[in-house]
Amino acid sequence: MNGRVVSIHPQVELAPSGSVTALGAPPLQHATVQLPHYMRAGTLQLQALPPLALYLHLPWCLRKCPYCDFNSHEWRGAESVIPEERYVQALIADLDVALPLIWGRRVASVFIGGGTPSLFSPDAIDALLTQVRARAALMPDAEITLEANPGTFERDRFAAYAQAGVNRLSIGVQSFDDAKLRVLGRIHDAAQARAAIEEARRVVPTFNIDLMFALPGQSLEQAVAEVRQALAHEPPHLSLYQLTLEPQTPFAKRPPKQLPDVELAADMQLAVADAAQCAGLERYEVSAYARPGHHSRHNRNYWEFGDYLGLGAGAHSKLSFAHRVIRQTRWRQPERYMQQAMSGAAMQAEQEVTRRELPFEFMLNALRLREGFNPELYTQRTGLPLSTLRSGLDHAGQLGLLFETPRRIAATPRGWELLNEVLTLFLPPTEDSRRDAEPMTDSKA
């Protein structure tokens, strides 16, 4: 790429200034992307751009769970129906403006998350995906995932999503215990969860079950029993998450009673992992288990430090260019986002990831994978030499937390269980620590 659009996309036109402006149904007042700004010289040297994914955020839910810190919003509008048509239009307007940043790149996966995306009608999802395909170069075999809440499940609804192009469903079960579902603030019961799973099995090629452990009042035996109930449905993919009290959530402010202590939660982690693996699922990532051929391609792209364009209220993006990596954030509140997107200004903030931040950001993702990563991948994704990781790699190796070969760097079993501690070794140095380390750095160089 050289800062110019060579072949003009049907949805964009080259503006006189060399920027690109989006065309859409309503006029977009500020819809310009200054390509030379992103293509200017910099300190990084990326030889090739990473794979690209698309994330679409649908922010509404019927009731926000007390443990949830995602950008989700209870629908409390005067109308009984979510403004899905208006929101889809905003997403497409947002995409139109962003297209120059991904021009010529193929999209390997699409993830529709929330919120509760399954609140949107199949017709709305169909319209959204149709418009996305008309603009972005989706691969023929692109993985297209939609998150679904069993509380919004209706017979044949999943089939209609599949007809719209969804080929993977991620079902937020969380628990098969009705009492615990009530404590978690979920709007479904165990029977609805089982019905949703069976319908997913019938209509899509692959699906995921989300399940939580270390729930209030839960014993070790109950946690394992929950996993076995999920495994009885023979899921191709299973995600197992420990309940955590995230800051600013109701659970953080008013913790539920009888939470398992740290030792019991750690025992649960080992026990549920063992149950899943004994059933033939590979634990390929810290929280993810899958049968062969059913890894989440979208999530693997995150963990391998690939690129993703995030559209929707509060969505985040990571995009690479020849000499820089940038992060973007969309406006968080749904109403404000829709207004901004329709005026061509959906992006609230953008920042360039600095050279000193890139090593930690890469390791934060890549070490979550059981297999770790090829050292060449680090250079490909960051544009930095492996030497920028050397201090942390050596320290972690001495502690028995990482192992390194010419073709692989990965956490040891002990390091994987202490991953947060491992990652601290790759945190960007502070100004004081850099000054203290300068003589040592010079002597090694």
MARDREN-617620 format. One line per field, with one value per residue (C-alpha): residue in three letters; residue number from 1; x, y, z. Coordinates in steps of 0.001 Angstrom, whole numbers. Layout:
N
resn	(ALA | ...) .
resi	(NUM | ...) .
c1	(X | ...) .
c2	(Y | ...) .
c3	(Z | ...) .
***
This chain:
445
resn	(MET | ASN | GLY | ARG | VAL | VAL | SER | ILE | HIS | PRO | GLN | VAL | GLU | LEU | ALA | PRO | SER | GLY | SER | VAL | THR | ALA | LEU | GLY | ALA | PRO | PRO | LEU | GLN | HIS | ALA | THR | VAL | GLN | LEU | PRO | HIS | TYR | MET | ARG | ALA | GLY | THR | LEU | GLN | LEU | GLN | ALA | LEU | PRO | PRO | LEU | ALA | LEU | TYR | LEU | HIS | LEU | PRO | TRP | CYS | LEU | ARG | LYS | CYS | PRO | TYR | CYS | ASP | PHE | ASN | SER | HIS | GLU | TRP | ARG | GLY | ALA | GLU | SER | VAL | ILE | PRO | GLU | GLU | ARG | TYR | VAL | GLN | ALA | LEU | ILE | ALA | ASP | LEU | ASP | VAL | ALA | LEU | PRO | LEU | ILE | TRP | GLY | ARG | ARG | VAL | ALA | SER | VAL | PHE | ILE | GLY | GLY | GLY | THR | PRO | SER | LEU | PHE | SER | PRO | ASP | ALA | ILE | ASP | ALA | LEU | LEU | THR | GLN | VAL | ARG | ALA | ARG | ALA | ALA | LEU | MET | PRO | ASP | ALA | GLU | ILE | THR | LEU | GLU | ALA | ASN | PRO | GLY | THR | PHE | GLU | ARG | ASP | ARG | PHE | ALA | ALA | TYR | ALA | GLN | ALA | GLY | VAL | ASN | ARG | LEU | SER | ILE | GLY | VAL | GLN | SER | PHE | ASP | ASP | ALA | LYS | LEU | ARG | VAL | LEU | GLY | ARG | ILE | HIS | ASP | ALA | ALA | GLN | ALA | ARG | ALA | ALA | ILE | GLU | GLU | ALA | ARG | ARG | VAL | VAL | PRO | THR | PHE | ASN | ILE | ASP | LEU | MET | PHE | ALA | LEU | PRO | GLY | GLN | SER | LEU | GLU | GLN | ALA | VAL | ALA | GLU | VAL | ARG | GLN | ALA | LEU | ALA | HIS | GLU | PRO | PRO | HIS | LEU | SER | LEU | TYR | GLN | LEU | THR | LEU | GLU | PRO | GLN | THR | PRO | PHE | ALA | LYS | ARG | PRO | PRO | LYS | GLN | LEU | PRO | ASP | VAL | GLU | LEU | ALA | ALA | ASP | MET | GLN | LEU | ALA | VAL | ALA | ASP | ALA | ALA | GLN | CYS | ALA | GLY | LEU | GLU | ARG | TYR | GLU | VAL | SER | ALA | TYR | ALA | ARG | PRO | GLY | HIS | HIS | SER | ARG | HIS | ASN | ARG | ASN | TYR | TRP | GLU | PHE | GLY | ASP | TYR | LEU | GLY | LEU | GLY | ALA | GLY | ALA | HIS | SER | LYS | LEU | SER | PHE | ALA | HIS | ARG | VAL | ILE | ARG | GLN | THR | ARG | TRP | ARG | GLN | PRO | GLU | ARG | TYR | MET | GLN | GLN | ALA | MET | SER | GLY | ALA | ALA | MET | GLN | ALA | GLU | GLN | GLU | VAL | THR | ARG | ARG | GLU | LEU | PRO | PHE | GLU | PHE | MET | LEU | ASN | ALA | LEU | ARG | LEU | ARG | GLU | GLY | PHE | ASN | PRO | GLU | LEU | TYR | THR | GLN | ARG | THR | GLY | LEU | PRO | LEU | SER | THR | LEU | ARG | SER | GLY | LEU | ASP | HIS | ALA | GLY | GLN | LEU | GLY | LEU | LEU | PHE | GLU | THR | PRO | ARG | ARG | ILE | ALA | ALA | THR | PRO | ARG | GLY | TRP | GLU | LEU | LEU | ASN | GLU | VAL | LEU | THR | LEU | PHE | LEU | PRO | PRO | THR | GLU | ASP | SER | ARG | ARG | ASP | ALA | GLU | PRO | MET | THR | ASP | SER | LYS | ALA) .
resi	(1 | 2 | 3 | 4 | 5 | 6 | 7 | 8 | 9 | 10 | 11 | 12 | 13 | 14 | 15 | 16 | 17 | 18 | 19 | 20 | 21 | 22 | 23 | 24 | 25 | 26 | 27 | 28 | 29 | 30 | 31 | 32 | 33 | 34 | 35 | 36 | 37 | 38 | 39 | 40 | 41 | 42 | 43 | 44 | 45 | 46 | 47 | 48 | 49 | 50 | 51 | 52 | 53 | 54 | 55 | 56 | 57 | 58 | 59 | 60 | 61 | 62 | 63 | 64 | 65 | 66 | 67 | 68 | 69 | 70 | 71 | 72 | 73 | 74 | 75 | 76 | 77 | 78 | 79 | 80 | 81 | 82 | 83 | 84 | 85 | 86 | 87 | 88 | 89 | 90 | 91 | 92 | 93 | 94 | 95 | 96 | 97 | 98 | 99 | 100 | 101 | 102 | 103 | 104 | 105 | 106 | 107 | 108 | 109 | 110 | 111 | 112 | 113 | 114 | 115 | 116 | 117 | 118 | 119 | 120 | 121 | 122 | 123 | 124 | 125 | 126 | 127 | 128 | 129 | 130 | 131 | 132 | 133 | 134 | 135 | 136 | 137 | 138 | 139 | 140 | 141 | 142 | 143 | 144 | 145 | 146 | 147 | 148 | 149 | 150 | 151 | 152 | 153 | 154 | 155 | 156 | 157 | 158 | 159 | 160 | 161 | 162 | 163 | 164 | 165 | 166 | 167 | 168 | 169 | 170 | 171 | 172 | 173 | 174 | 175 | 176 | 177 | 178 | 179 | 180 | 181 | 182 | 183 | 184 | 185 | 186 | 187 | 188 | 189 | 190 | 191 | 192 | 193 | 194 | 195 | 196 | 197 | 198 | 199 | 200 | 201 | 202 | 203 | 204 | 205 | 206 | 207 | 208 | 209 | 210 | 211 | 212 | 213 | 214 | 215 | 216 | 217 | 218 | 219 | 220 | 221 | 222 | 223 | 224 | 225 | 226 | 227 | 228 | 229 | 230 | 231 | 232 | 233 | 234 | 235 | 236 | 237 | 238 | 239 | 240 | 241 | 242 | 243 | 244 | 245 | 246 | 247 | 248 | 249 | 250 | 251 | 252 | 253 | 254 | 255 | 256 | 257 | 258 | 259 | 260 | 261 | 262 | 263 | 264 | 265 | 266 | 267 | 268 | 269 | 270 | 271 | 272 | 273 | 274 | 275 | 276 | 277 | 278 | 279 | 280 | 281 | 282 | 283 | 284 | 285 | 286 | 287 | 288 | 289 | 290 | 291 | 292 | 293 | 294 | 295 | 296 | 297 | 298 | 299 | 300 | 301 | 302 | 303 | 304 | 305 | 306 | 307 | 308 | 309 | 310 | 311 | 312 | 313 | 314 | 315 | 316 | 317 | 318 | 319 | 320 | 321 | 322 | 323 | 324 | 325 | 326 | 327 | 328 | 329 | 330 | 331 | 332 | 333 | 334 | 335 | 336 | 337 | 338 | 339 | 340 | 341 | 342 | 343 | 344 | 345 | 346 | 347 | 348 | 349 | 350 | 351 | 352 | 353 | 354 | 355 | 356 | 357 | 358 | 359 | 360 | 361 | 362 | 363 | 364 | 365 | 366 | 367 | 368 | 369 | 370 | 371 | 372 | 373 | 374 | 375 | 376 | 377 | 378 | 379 | 380 | 381 | 382 | 383 | 384 | 385 | 386 | 387 | 388 | 389 | 390 | 391 | 392 | 393 | 394 | 395 | 396 | 397 | 398 | 399 | 400 | 401 | 402 | 403 | 404 | 405 | 406 | 407 | 408 | 409 | 410 | 411 | 412 | 413 | 414 | 415 | 416 | 417 | 418 | 419 | 420 | 421 | 422 | 423 | 424 | 425 | 426 | 427 | 428 | 429 | 430 | 431 | 432 | 433 | 434 | 435 | 436 | 437 | 438 | 439 | 440 | 441 | 442 | 443 | 444 | 445) .
c1	(0 | 1278 | -1370 | -3548 | -6619 | -5765 | -9128 | -12155 | -14593 | -18288 | -18807 | -15894 | -14565 | -11205 | -11558 | -9541 | -7213 | -6158 | -8406 | -11272 | -14873 | -17710 | -20888 | -24116 | -27823 | -27504 | -24703 | -21672 | -20364 | -16961 | -16380 | -12770 | -9795 | -6377 | -4459 | -1083 | -1338 | -1278 | 1232 | 3879 | 7335 | 7793 | 10096 | 8434 | 9066 | 6204 | 7016 | 3414 | 53 | -1502 | -4853 | -7909 | -11123 | -14296 | -16031 | -19604 | -20920 | -24668 | -24869 | -28326 | -29478 | -32718 | -31011 | -27394 | -25793 | -24197 | -20778 | -20647 | -18173 | -18740 | -20243 | -23811 | -26947 | -30362 | -32995 | -35235 | -36563 | -40116 | -40619 | -40795 | -38524 | -34800 | -33975 | -32241 | -32747 | -31250 | -28380 | -27574 | -27522 | -25060 | -22815 | -22727 | -22042 | -19181 | -17851 | -18063 | -15806 | -13347 | -13051 | -9972 | -8046 | -8588 | -8688 | -7489 | -7445 | -9569 | -11668 | -11130 | -13812 | -16754 | -17862 | -21190 | -20971 | -22708 | -24755 | -27147 | -26925 | -29698 | -32110 | -31762 | -34139 | -32825 | -33913 | -31687 | -28711 | -29348 | -29419 | -26229 | -24272 | -25550 | -24279 | -20959 | -20437 | -21203 | -18390 | -15722 | -13862 | -14995 | -13182 | -15450 | -15012 | -15098 | -16129 | -19200 | -20085 | -23103 | -23370 | -26710 | -28466 | -30704 | -33196 | -33888 | -34154 | -37144 | -37699 | -36327 | -34674 | -31211 | -32048 | -32934 | -29577 | -27888 | -29776 | -28481 | -24919 | -24067 | -22083 | -21077 | -23103 | -21630 | -24204 | -23940 | -25136 | -22923 | -24616 | -27123 | -28222 | -31374 | -30559 | -27097 | -28471 | -30735 | -27788 | -25893 | -28817 | -29344 | -32748 | -32820 | -33132 | -31407 | -34165 | -33857 | -30093 | -30404 | -32975 | -30728 | -27747 | -29686 | -31035 | -27519 | -26305 | -29038 | -28574 | -24907 | -21664 | -20067 | -20936 | -19493 | -20854 | -19793 | -19724 | -18579 | -17131 | -16266 | -19862 | -21377 | -21961 | -20481 | -18513 | -15715 | -18027 | -20744 | -18323 | -17216 | -20837 | -21695 | -18918 | -20074 | -23590 | -22159 | -20039 | -23130 | -24191 | -20886 | -19996 | -17303 | -16010 | -16249 | -15172 | -14681 | -14373 | -13856 | -16307 | -14327 | -15438 | -14649 | -14284 | -17371 | -19779 | -22562 | -20794 | -17619 | -19557 | -21706 | -19961 | -22288 | -22133 | -20243 | -17777 | -15150 | -11812 | -8660 | -7503 | -10858 | -11144 | -7686 | -8707 | -11845 | -9740 | -7681 | -10694 | -12847 | -9869 | -9238 | -12911 | -12964 | -9715 | -10743 | -13785 | -11521 | -11394 | -7993 | -7217 | -5618 | -5969 | -6267 | -10084 | -10817 | -11278 | -12086 | -12293 | -9971 | -10961 | -13169 | -10802 | -12315 | -10630 | -11743 | -10313 | -7103 | -6579 | -6685 | -4254 | -1869 | -1885 | -3792 | -5748 | -9421 | -11759 | -14303 | -17557 | -20399 | -20863 | -17636 | -15937 | -12139 | -9913 | -6288 | -4980 | -1487 | 258 | 3752 | 5307 | 2836 | 109 | -2905 | -5805 | -9204 | -12266 | -15844 | -18242 | -19523 | -23156 | -25436 | -27414 | -24295 | -22643 | -25529 | -25533 | -21780 | -21683 | -24388 | -22391 | -19219 | -17476 | -18012 | -14436 | -13966 | -10262 | -7218 | -3678 | -528 | 932 | 4493 | 7575 | 7923 | 4289 | 4261 | 6266 | 3872 | 773 | 1991 | 2880 | -380 | -2159 | 269 | 1127 | -2537 | -2106 | -946 | 1346 | 2820 | 4209 | 6953 | 9559 | 9180 | 5541 | 6657 | 8708 | 5991 | 3275 | 5249 | 8003 | 10457 | 13441 | 13201 | 15900 | 13224 | 11835 | 15200 | 15291 | 11834 | 12442 | 15678 | 14171 | 11077 | 13253 | 15421 | 12254 | 10993 | 7953 | 8773 | 10683 | 12273 | 13468 | 14385 | 10818 | 8703 | 8265 | 5583 | 4677 | 5596 | 2691 | 3650 | 4011 | 591 | -1002 | 950 | 431 | -230 | 3101 | 4855 | 3368 | 4699 | 8176 | 7251 | 5586 | 6937 | 9668 | 8902 | 11005 | 12875 | 13555 | 14799 | 17262 | 18466 | 18896 | 20723 | 24310 | 23426 | 21686 | 24660 | 27143 | 25053 | 24721) .
c2	(0 | 3467 | 5778 | 5753 | 3712 | 1974 | 451 | 2291 | 307 | 801 | 2316 | 4756 | 7580 | 9298 | 12806 | 15686 | 15741 | 12130 | 10972 | 8533 | 9403 | 6931 | 6906 | 5817 | 6466 | 9508 | 12042 | 11408 | 14771 | 13734 | 10410 | 10815 | 8559 | 10081 | 7115 | 8902 | 9388 | 5615 | 4882 | 7416 | 6224 | 4850 | 2765 | -613 | -2792 | -5231 | -7417 | -8584 | -7750 | -10311 | -12052 | -9835 | -10482 | -8428 | -7917 | -6538 | -5444 | -5523 | -3906 | -4577 | -7268 | -7909 | -7791 | -7045 | -9782 | -8585 | -10061 | -8597 | -5832 | -5896 | -2902 | -4177 | -2136 | -3191 | -2197 | 321 | 2248 | 3468 | 1115 | -2593 | -3395 | -2689 | -228 | -2951 | -1426 | 1893 | 166 | -2014 | 1131 | 2669 | -403 | -257 | 3493 | 2778 | 55 | 2336 | 4877 | 2204 | 356 | 2251 | 996 | -2636 | -2180 | -5228 | -7485 | -10598 | -11184 | -14635 | -14493 | -12463 | -12462 | -10931 | -10318 | -8327 | -7734 | -10363 | -10516 | -13119 | -10336 | -9147 | -10793 | -13181 | -10633 | -7993 | -10379 | -11314 | -7650 | -6967 | -9868 | -9130 | -5564 | -6714 | -9159 | -6428 | -4296 | -6478 | -9359 | -12281 | -15536 | -18221 | -20353 | -17455 | -18450 | -16413 | -16681 | -15284 | -15217 | -16550 | -16399 | -19413 | -16972 | -15592 | -19038 | -19833 | -22906 | -22352 | -19028 | -20577 | -22115 | -18663 | -17326 | -20176 | -19275 | -15722 | -17067 | -17769 | -21027 | -21059 | -20336 | -19537 | -20334 | -18569 | -21392 | -20528 | -23158 | -26023 | -25335 | -23172 | -21798 | -20702 | -19198 | -17023 | -15884 | -15032 | -12948 | -15064 | -14924 | -18596 | -21907 | -25243 | -26628 | -23653 | -24115 | -27759 | -26927 | -24215 | -26569 | -29271 | -26781 | -25460 | -29011 | -29456 | -26289 | -25162 | -27008 | -26118 | -24463 | -23492 | -23781 | -21134 | -22464 | -20879 | -22415 | -21190 | -20025 | -18977 | -22022 | -24399 | -27438 | -29127 | -32042 | -29703 | -27876 | -31128 | -32294 | -29111 | -29771 | -33343 | -32121 | -29907 | -32768 | -34981 | -32780 | -33571 | -29946 | -29380 | -26486 | -25691 | -22503 | -22751 | -19504 | -18862 | -16354 | -13232 | -10049 | -7392 | -3774 | -1552 | -4488 | -5143 | -8327 | -6345 | -3818 | -6443 | -9830 | -12832 | -15090 | -18387 | -17709 | -20479 | -19420 | -19176 | -22718 | -24295 | -22256 | -23473 | -27078 | -26539 | -25210 | -28390 | -30668 | -29148 | -29088 | -32766 | -33633 | -31857 | -33395 | -36881 | -36471 | -35930 | -32120 | -30507 | -27627 | -25417 | -22128 | -21146 | -21295 | -23036 | -26728 | -28191 | -31281 | -31456 | -28944 | -26914 | -24328 | -20841 | -19282 | -15807 | -16088 | -17722 | -14641 | -12524 | -14832 | -14875 | -11057 | -10812 | -7754 | -7067 | -4268 | -3684 | -1951 | -1081 | 672 | 509 | -1851 | -2015 | -2487 | -3445 | -2680 | -3035 | -1026 | -1248 | 923 | 966 | -826 | 1201 | 670 | 2314 | 2603 | 3414 | 5561 | 3498 | 4536 | 2985 | 6152 | 8289 | 5630 | 5552 | 9339 | 9491 | 6605 | 8124 | 11356 | 9491 | 9847 | 6565 | 6397 | 8038 | 7420 | 6123 | 5508 | 4034 | 1099 | 2066 | -86 | -497 | -1645 | -4166 | -6965 | -7121 | -6879 | -9743 | -11978 | -11138 | -12926 | -15520 | -17155 | -18035 | -20723 | -24126 | -24470 | -21009 | -19423 | -19637 | -16930 | -15813 | -14946 | -12352 | -10491 | -10824 | -9406 | -6667 | -5715 | -6088 | -8443 | -11287 | -9575 | -7200 | -10180 | -11539 | -10254 | -11598 | -14908 | -15519 | -14637 | -16799 | -19664 | -19518 | -19727 | -22740 | -20837 | -20764 | -23002 | -21934 | -23736 | -22284 | -22938 | -22587 | -20456 | -21545 | -21611 | -24694 | -26409 | -24478 | -21243 | -21689 | -21920 | -18818 | -16900 | -13525 | -13747 | -14706 | -11732 | -9259 | -10101 | -8529 | -5357 | -2164 | -715 | 2433 | 5551 | 4851 | 1211 | 2182 | 4687 | 2055 | -503 | 1707 | 698 | -3003 | -2556 | -733 | -3383 | -6184 | -4331) .
c3	(0 | -863 | 566 | -2544 | -3456 | -6709 | -7566 | -6250 | -4108 | -4944 | -1479 | -1405 | -3522 | -3540 | -2129 | -3605 | -609 | -1130 | 1667 | 1211 | 1916 | 2365 | 337 | 1975 | 2129 | 4430 | 3777 | 5978 | 7136 | 8514 | 6760 | 5735 | 6338 | 5734 | 4318 | 4157 | 7932 | 8430 | 5667 | 6683 | 7688 | 11193 | 13357 | 12697 | 9656 | 9104 | 6108 | 5683 | 7232 | 9605 | 9053 | 9479 | 11406 | 11817 | 15163 | 15248 | 18650 | 19339 | 22770 | 24179 | 26576 | 28428 | 31824 | 32606 | 34695 | 37962 | 37059 | 33525 | 32706 | 28941 | 27168 | 27399 | 28067 | 29272 | 26746 | 28482 | 25504 | 25304 | 22399 | 23078 | 20135 | 19951 | 17098 | 15150 | 11693 | 12755 | 14506 | 11484 | 9340 | 11801 | 11647 | 7869 | 7872 | 10288 | 7983 | 4949 | 6632 | 7832 | 4501 | 3277 | 6314 | 5279 | 1524 | -384 | 2709 | 3072 | 6178 | 7710 | 10400 | 11647 | 15293 | 16295 | 20037 | 22724 | 24718 | 23485 | 19682 | 19565 | 20575 | 16996 | 14555 | 11905 | 9301 | 10921 | 11061 | 7428 | 6401 | 8359 | 6874 | 3368 | 3612 | 5082 | 2208 | -319 | 1101 | 2681 | 1049 | 3193 | 2533 | 1056 | 4184 | 6671 | 10186 | 11167 | 14855 | 16688 | 20477 | 21690 | 25041 | 25745 | 27251 | 23776 | 22185 | 20014 | 17889 | 14352 | 15309 | 15148 | 11757 | 10452 | 11668 | 9826 | 6651 | 7039 | 6948 | 10596 | 10694 | 14362 | 17505 | 20913 | 23583 | 26950 | 29215 | 32251 | 34449 | 34322 | 37911 | 38024 | 41481 | 40389 | 37183 | 39313 | 41457 | 38263 | 37040 | 33930 | 32218 | 31167 | 32979 | 32475 | 30256 | 27882 | 27813 | 26800 | 24111 | 22676 | 22557 | 20750 | 18222 | 17606 | 17008 | 14423 | 12368 | 12383 | 11583 | 14898 | 18205 | 21554 | 25094 | 27631 | 31196 | 34458 | 37615 | 41123 | 41473 | 44818 | 46988 | 44418 | 45548 | 43622 | 42809 | 41556 | 39279 | 37671 | 37390 | 35492 | 32985 | 32543 | 31793 | 29071 | 27734 | 27501 | 24580 | 22830 | 22065 | 19441 | 21562 | 25271 | 27059 | 30824 | 32788 | 36474 | 37920 | 38732 | 40460 | 37884 | 39081 | 38905 | 38589 | 41124 | 42246 | 42951 | 45021 | 46790 | 46512 | 46569 | 49593 | 49744 | 46955 | 46743 | 48178 | 46088 | 46861 | 46025 | 42816 | 41769 | 42472 | 40380 | 37502 | 37466 | 37881 | 35138 | 32775 | 33464 | 32879 | 29521 | 28355 | 29429 | 27175 | 24165 | 24031 | 23632 | 25944 | 23308 | 25181 | 28848 | 28831 | 25513 | 24740 | 21346 | 19216 | 16185 | 13539 | 15876 | 17355 | 17348 | 14323 | 15361 | 18860 | 17618 | 15496 | 18675 | 20461 | 17493 | 17469 | 14233 | 13160 | 13762 | 12819 | 15582 | 14707 | 17073 | 20401 | 22404 | 19924 | 19798 | 16754 | 16189 | 12712 | 11296 | 8605 | 7173 | 9892 | 12785 | 14744 | 15870 | 18224 | 17869 | 20109 | 19036 | 21065 | 23969 | 24503 | 21837 | 21094 | 20849 | 18704 | 16234 | 15941 | 15448 | 12979 | 10801 | 10672 | 9740 | 13107 | 14973 | 16241 | 19630 | 20147 | 18318 | 19465 | 18033 | 19949 | 20834 | 20333 | 24100 | 24457 | 21607 | 23314 | 26266 | 24061 | 21904 | 24865 | 26652 | 23803 | 22454 | 25771 | 26286 | 23627 | 24859 | 21844 | 22325 | 19190 | 16591 | 17241 | 13616 | 14340 | 16865 | 14280 | 11664 | 13903 | 15687 | 13249 | 16147 | 16569 | 19065 | 21098 | 22423 | 24376 | 25483 | 29057 | 29882 | 28085 | 29966 | 33343 | 32783 | 31551 | 34666 | 36789 | 34831 | 33549 | 29815 | 27457 | 24213 | 21096 | 17683 | 16522 | 19635 | 22729 | 25188 | 28835 | 30812 | 32616 | 35751 | 33794 | 32223 | 35651 | 36755 | 33533 | 35164 | 36948 | 33709 | 31876 | 34431 | 33131 | 29787 | 31054 | 29487 | 31726 | 33652 | 33169 | 36440 | 35575 | 32108 | 33608 | 36087 | 33334 | 30835 | 31743 | 31597 | 28253 | 26798 | 27937 | 26415 | 23130) .
***
